Amino acid sequence: MIASTPKSPYYAVIFTSTRTEGDNGYCKAADRMIELAKQQEGFIGAESARNEIGITVSYWRDLESIKKWKENAEHTVVREKGRNEWYKTFKTRIAKVERDYEFERQ
């Protein structure tokens, strides 16, 4: 589902990754991180796709909200497990969304 976002500006955290073999609890943890992020102040929404390359984009009101999410204790534990077990490679980018455009077929 495409996230519903407010009028810009707002921020996007773009996380791209390639995975190791097997699930090893990854899907459950990824779902939990989205549920946990929804509880964080400043969280707007998220979109995710997983194939050869996984891409998750989360949207945030401001940089302070992103910082607090990164400091969340449960998120920190899961990030470490990702580094040690789930990911071959990953990259995180933070971008300010200046404009967005929307189309919906009726």
C-alpha positions in Angstrom: 0.0 0.0 0.0 1.2 3.5 -0.8 1.7 5.6 2.3 -0.5 8.7 2.8 1.8 11.6 3.3 1.1 15.2 4.4 1.9 18.3 2.5 5.7 18.6 2.0 8.2 19.2 3.4 8.7 16.0 5.4 11.5 13.4 5.5 12.1 9.9 4.0 14.4 7.3 5.3 15.2 5.0 2.4 16.6 1.6 3.5 17.9 -0.7 0.7 19.3 -4.1 1.3 20.3 -7.5 0.0 19.6 -10.5 2.2 21.4 -13.6 3.4 19.8 -17.0 2.7 16.7 -18.1 4.7 14.2 -16.1 6.8 15.7 -16.7 10.2 13.0 -14.6 11.9 13.5 -11.7 9.5 9.9 -11.2 8.3 8.5 -11.3 11.8 11.1 -8.7 12.9 10.4 -6.5 9.9 6.7 -6.5 10.6 7.4 -5.7 14.3 9.6 -2.8 13.3 6.7 -1.2 11.2 4.3 -1.7 14.1 6.8 -0.2 16.5 7.6 2.8 14.2 3.8 3.5 14.0 4.0 4.2 17.8 6.8 6.7 17.4 6.1 10.4 17.5 6.6 11.9 14.0 6.1 8.7 12.1 3.9 9.3 9.0 3.9 6.0 7.1 6.0 3.4 5.2 6.2 1.5 2.0 8.2 -1.7 1.5 9.1 -4.1 -1.4 11.2 -7.2 -1.1 12.7 -9.1 -4.1 16.3 -9.4 -5.0 16.8 -6.0 -3.4 14.7 -5.0 -0.4 13.5 -1.4 -0.2 11.7 0.2 2.7 10.9 3.9 2.8 9.6 5.3 6.0 8.3 8.9 6.2 8.8 11.2 9.1 7.8 14.7 10.2 11.3 15.9 11.0 14.9 14.9 11.6 14.4 14.8 15.4 11.8 12.0 15.0 14.2 10.0 12.8 16.9 10.4 15.5 14.6 9.2 18.2 13.5 6.2 16.1 17.2 5.3 15.6 17.7 5.5 19.3 14.7 3.2 20.1 16.1 0.3 22.2 14.1 -2.5 20.4 15.0 -1.0 17.0 18.7 -0.9 18.0 18.6 -4.7 18.9 17.0 -5.6 15.5 19.4 -3.4 13.6 22.3 -5.2 15.2 20.8 -8.6 14.3 20.4 -7.4 10.7 24.1 -6.5 10.6 25.1 -9.9 12.0 22.6 -12.2 10.4 20.1 -11.0 7.8 21.9 -8.6 5.5 24.7 -9.1 3.0 24.6 -5.4 2.2 22.5 -2.4 3.1 22.4 1.3 2.8 20.3 4.0 4.6 19.6 7.4 3.0 17.7 10.3 4.6 16.1 12.8 2.2 13.9 15.8 2.6 10.8 15.5 0.5 10.3 18.9 -1.1 7.4 17.9 -3.4 5.3 14.9 -4.1 2.8 14.1 -6.8 -0.2 11.8 -6.7 -2.2 9.9 -9.2 -5.1 7.5 -8.6 -7.1 5.8 -11.3 -10.8 6.0 -10.6 
